[in-house]
Structure formats: C-alpha cells, structure tokens
Amino acid sequence: MNKLRLNSDYFFKLSPDLLCIAGFDGFFKRINPAVSRLLGYTDEELLSRPINEFIHPLDQHLTSQYRESIKKGNPLLNFENRYIKKNGEIVWLAWTSMPLYEEALVYAIAKNITHKKKLEEERNALLANLSVMNEELKNLSFTTSHDLREPVNNIFAILHLLDTSEIKNPETIRLIELLKTTSESLEVKMNKHLDALSKNAKISVLIEDVSLTETLDSVRKSINTLIENSGAVFKIDFSAFNTLSFNKSYLESIFLNLITNSIKYAKPNVLPIISIESRKVDEVKRLVFTDNGIGFDKDKVKDRIFGLSQTFSTRPEGKGIGLYLVHTRMTSLGGHISVESKINEGTEFTLSFKGL
C-alpha cells in the first residue's frame, strides 16, 4: 500500500498535465509542479489566493457558474478558459473536473491548449481573409468589365453614326472602317468576358442534390464528442423537404457552424436544445435553426451579426468568423439568412434557398 501511494505521488509530481485538488470554497488545496511551472506563481501564492484571481476577467463569471454546477455534483468535461500567468501572458486551459461531494473537493486535470488555440485563430483568420479577397477580386472583375463596356459601346455607336460619304481620303475611310471593326471585336470580347464571369460565379462550386439528413448525420459524427459532453438534444423535422440543390461542403459548413454556436452559447446548467426544421413558403425552401441559449440583444447588434470578427458575447469561444462564413456560403449561391434573438431566450436563424 505504501509503495502504491509512493508511486501515485510520483505520478502527481511528474505529470506534465496540470493536476489539482480544489475545495468548494474556491481555493486550491493541492497542486502538482506543472501548475506553478506554467503559471509562474509559487505554490504558496497559488494556494493562498482564490482561484478566480488567476482567471482571465472575461472568463471569471462563466467559470464561477460552472463551478457552482460542479458543487452540485455535476462533473465538468472539456471546459476551456483562460488563465493569466504571473508575467501577464494568457494561457488557454482545457479542464476535466470531477467533484467529491462528501469531502467538498474537486479533482481536476487541465491541458495547456494555448498553441492549439493560436493555430485555430490563425487558420480561421486566413480562411476569412481568403473569402474576403476572393469576393473583392470577383467584384473587381465584374465592375471593371461592366464599366469598360459602356465606353466601348459609345465608341462603337459614334463610329456607326459617322457619315463617310463626304470623306474623300481613302486612307481616312480605311482607318475609320478599321476602328469600326476593332470596336466591334472589342464589344464581342467584353460581352463574352462578362458572360463567362456570370457563368463562373454560378458554377465555381458544384451544385447538386444534397440530403439534409445525410448532411446532419455527417456533421454530428464529426463533432460527436462535443455533442455528447454538452448533452445537446436535437429536434429534427425535415418533413417539408429533405433535399436541397446546393453545394454539399457549403451546407455541411453551415450546419457545423450553427450547431456548434448553439452549443458554445448554451445557458450554464441548461442542456442545449437545438431544433432544425425544413419549411416551404410559396416557392421558397427554408431551414430554421432554433436554440434555447443565452441569445443576444438584436437591437444593439443590428446588421453587424454576420460581419467579419464581430462578437456579441464575453465568452472566449467567439471569434466572429463562424456566422460570417455561414452568411458568405448562403449569399454566394443566391440564398439569404436572417436572425431573431433575445437575451436569455435563445436564437433563431432562418435560411432561405429560393431558386436553388
């Protein structure tokens, strides 16, 4: 028994993960060396001050809410928050915490995921920037072609209005005819270019019949751990229609972002309920995503909800990219997305696919 205890002490001290025992009073009771090494505080400093003092101010309220849930006997899985090191640096930690109710203690293990978070932010920022650049280049091509076509047409019209019967110089007549031929050729090329741009805008992504059920199943499998840990409940009704003429990867991206948003912004201690329903209004196919999360004040947000890097919650998960991508996916294929939300009353997104 003593040997087993000795080995467990070695495990506690040598583990590269952050291991700790905390009390229901909000103080660390025991920590392993990895905690003090990462945060830069001495053991005495970490044990003598409330845990909340080491947590990033924007994460303190949410962390406290989940701590109250743990004290009621509910384990906490894969909870992410930010701590501030003694030197001022911010680190991201992913926690798994198990309560021992009889002793008013919490046994917790955390992993340092700062590097992962930075990579995610860089990847999402790059993806968003590429989307913006692609849209700007496409708009520039349309604008340039459209703006050039008008003066070309004017030149063409003016040359055809010229009366060459009074011109005696054969060389002048030849040059005018050459200008007419050149302007006609330029007009044809401009029209072809605009037609090609319009066509490419529609066929640059593959449009096919996509099953809503299969898309949802694929997305749920890809984030199965997140769904199970959150306890999310799904209410699905695709009875109005189950097939869309759309791009498959775009639709998966839309489902993924809206579902993960509902889970990220769930109310503390309340299981997220996510409803996805297909509706048909006249000739318009619609998908309606509804949740029971924390919501937001739509009057304050106004039109910024789908803007790049716009966030409307103090929760650290939000980077303002997911909804921007959803909006971009929808509008690039002629669709439309709208949102209704109230604080603490959940959010509803309506996706309209008219003509798709």
Buried (B, 14 or more C-beta within 10 A) or exposed (E): EEEEEEEEEEEBEEEEBBBBBBBBEBBBBBBBBBBBEBBBBEBEBBBEBEBBEBBBEEBBEBBBEBBEBBBEEBEBBEBBBBBBEEEEEEBBBBBBBBBEEEEEBBBBBBBBBBEEBEEBEEEBBEEBEEBEEEEEEBEEBBEEBEEBBEEBBEBBEEBEEEEEEEEEEEEEBEEBEEBBEEBBEBBEEBBEBBEEBEEEBEEEBEBEEBBBEBBBEBBBEEBEEBBEBBEBEBEEEBEEBEBBEBBBEBBBBBBBBBBBBBBBBBBBEEEBBBBBBBBEEEEBBBBBBBBBBBBBEBEEBEEEBBEBEBBBBEBBBBBBBBBBBBBBBBEBBEBBBEBEBEEEEBBBBBBBBEEB
